[in-house]
Amino acid sequence: MARLTTHVLDTSRGTPAQQVAIELHRVEPDGRRLAVARATTDADGRTPAPLLAGDRLEPGIYELTFHAGDYFRRTGAPVSDPPFLGDVVVRFGLADAMGHYHVPLLLSPHGYSTYRGS
């Protein structure tokens, strides 16, 4: 089944990142960003359902915005004002309308990494 999923791991604490607000936008050819979905991570650092699934997954350019600064302030992590990483925006392309795309985020107050997972 076609779907887009994500999860967030807090590498500074070695735990799933709970209650991270996430927004998904589709980037149109003219550069406009259209809101597609919003979610918040659960106790396992995952969204409760795929951000896109089935016929909602259309090939194109998308952006995931992870509200990292809010998460780190809430957890009491030492962050500057403004935080070094406030919002982490990951832009990626979906080419296969029937594919499974997983875009995880490994996060700390001063850095992040992402990749296409399985």
Protein Blocks (a to p, Z undefined) as FASTA:
>chain_A
ZZdddddddfknopacehiacddddddfkopacdfbdcdddfkopafbdfbgcjllccdd
ddddddfklmmmmnopacddddfblcdcdddddfblkbccdddddddfkbccddddZZ
